[in-house]
Structure formats: C-alpha cells, structure tokens
Amino acid sequence: MSIQGVLGAGEGTRTASGDAFSNLSSEEFTKIILTELQNQDPLSPNDTGALLQQLSSIRSIQSDLELQSRLTSMVAQNELAGASSLIGRRVSGLTDSNQRVEDEVESVSRTDAGAVLNLKGGKKMRMAYLDEILATVPETK
C-alpha cells in the first residue's frame, strides 16, 4: 500500500518499503496509526500494539543499517587519510600475491578492498598488508 493513500495526495508518494519508514515524520506516523484504527473492523479489531511493535522494529533496523553504512564510510575515509600520509615514505609489507615488498609510496588508491599503496616500483600493497614504515626518503634536488 502506498503511504500516499493514507496521508492524502498532496503529501508525497512514498511507498512502504526500504527507507520509507525512516523518512516518516512523527506526524505522518501518527496519521498512519489513526487511519489504521479508523478503518479496522469493530467486530474484529487489529492488534495495534503488534503493528506499533513491527513499525518500531522496522525503523530500528533501518537506523542500524544507516549507522553501519556511515561507520563503514568513516573507516574507509580514515584509512585513506592514513594511507595518504605515507606518500613519499618508504614502507614494507606484502602484496596480494604474498610477495614481500619494500619501496617508496608514490600514490594512494581507494578500492573496494580499502586503501591501496601504489609503490614507485609499480607494485601495489593494501594498507591492511603494511607491516613497517621505514625512514623518510630524502628529497633529491
């Protein structure tokens, strides 16, 4: 059922799925509950408490998913910031093929696997596989 049918045509056309519940204002939520109560069969009333519990659970799950998504994004940004501070530094660690590598960080990339250090010699190393940060490479003039 479209929420528009409950709220009225001028108040939006969100459907009751995905994050539609998280976008409900308290006023919209109250209107849904009141409409549910007005339209129920008086001889066979619905369990409003169960409805409220279900809606509350849906909102809680949606909130948890949004929080998880934001935390994941923050961790990725933090990892990329930490990796970028290594540009120009000599590092040691393992490549994806489990090869030991030691080289200067030339640049940093963001991938689905997290931050990746692009080394001067052409090899790449995930930030997660970094095991040592060596002395800063001296600048050449």
C-alpha positions in Angstrom: 0.0 0.0 0.0 1.3 3.4 -0.8 1.6 5.8 2.1 0.1 8.5 -0.2 -3.3 6.7 0.1 -3.2 7.1 3.8 -1.7 10.6 4.0 -3.5 12.2 1.1 -2.5 13.1 -2.4 -0.7 16.3 -1.6 1.7 14.9 0.9 4.0 12.8 -1.2 4.1 9.4 -2.9 6.5 7.3 -0.9 5.9 3.5 -0.8 6.1 1.4 2.3 9.4 -0.2 1.6 13.1 0.4 2.0 13.8 3.6 3.9 10.2 5.0 3.5 9.7 4.3 7.2 12.8 6.1 8.3 11.6 9.2 6.3 8.3 9.3 8.2 7.8 12.3 10.4 6.2 11.7 13.8 3.1 13.4 12.4 2.9 11.1 9.4 3.5 8.1 11.6 0.6 9.1 13.9 -1.7 9.6 10.8 -0.9 6.1 9.7 -1.8 4.7 13.1 -5.0 6.7 13.3 -6.1 5.7 9.8 -5.4 2.1 10.7 -7.6 2.4 13.8 -10.4 4.2 11.9 -10.5 1.6 9.1 -10.4 -1.5 11.2 -13.5 -3.8 11.6 -15.0 -3.0 15.0 -16.1 -6.7 15.4 -12.6 -7.9 14.6 -10.1 -5.2 15.7 -6.5 -5.4 14.7 -3.7 -5.7 17.3 -2.5 -2.1 17.2 0.3 -2.9 19.7 1.7 -5.6 17.3 1.5 -3.1 14.4 3.3 -0.5 16.5 5.9 -3.0 17.5 6.5 -4.1 13.9 6.8 -0.5 12.7 9.2 0.3 15.6 11.3 -2.8 14.7 11.5 -1.8 11.0 12.6 1.8 12.0 15.2 0.3 14.4 16.6 -2.0 11.7 16.7 0.8 9.2 18.5 3.0 11.7 21.1 0.3 12.5 21.7 -0.2 8.7 22.2 3.6 8.2 24.6 3.7 11.2 26.6 0.7 9.9 26.9 2.4 6.5 28.1 5.6 8.0 30.6 3.9 10.2 31.9 1.9 7.2 32.3 5.1 5.2 34.1 6.8 8.1 36.5 3.9 8.5 37.3 3.9 4.7 37.9 7.7 4.8 40.1 7.4 7.9 42.1 4.6 6.3 42.6 6.6 3.1 43.7 9.7 5.1 46.2 7.5 7.0 47.5 6.0 3.7 47.9 9.4 2.1 50.2 10.5 4.9 52.6 7.7 3.7 53.2 9.3 0.3 56.9 9.8 0.0 57.6 7.4 2.8 59.4 4.0 2.5 57.2 1.1 3.6 57.4 -2.6 3.9 54.7 -5.3 3.6 53.1 -7.9 1.5 51.4 -7.7 -1.9 48.2 -9.6 -2.7 50.3 -12.4 -4.1 52.1 -12.7 -0.7 55.3 -11.2 -2.0 57.5 -9.2 0.4 57.9 -5.7 -1.0 59.8 -2.6 0.3 59.5 0.6 -1.6 58.5 4.3 -1.6 54.8 5.2 -1.7 54.1 7.1 -4.8 50.3 7.5 -4.5 47.3 6.0 -2.9 44.1 4.5 -4.4 40.7 3.8 -2.9 39.3 0.4 -3.8 36.6 -1.9 -2.6 39.3 -3.7 -0.6 40.2 -0.5 1.1 43.2 1.9 0.7 46.0 0.6 -1.6 49.5 2.0 -1.6 50.9 2.4 -5.1 54.7 2.0 -4.9 57.4 3.6 -7.1 58.4 0.2 -8.5 54.9 -0.4 -9.9 53.8 -2.8 -7.2 50.7 -2.3 -5.1 50.1 -3.1 -1.4 46.9 -3.0 0.5 47.1 -0.8 3.6 46.0 -3.8 5.6 49.2 -5.7 4.5 51.5 -2.9 5.6 53.8 -4.1 8.4 56.5 -1.4 8.7 57.0 2.3 7.9 60.7 2.9 7.3 62.7 6.2 7.3 61.5 9.0 5.1 63.1 9.0 1.6 65.4 12.0 1.3 64.4 14.6 -1.3 66.7 14.9 -4.4 67.4 18.2 -6.0 
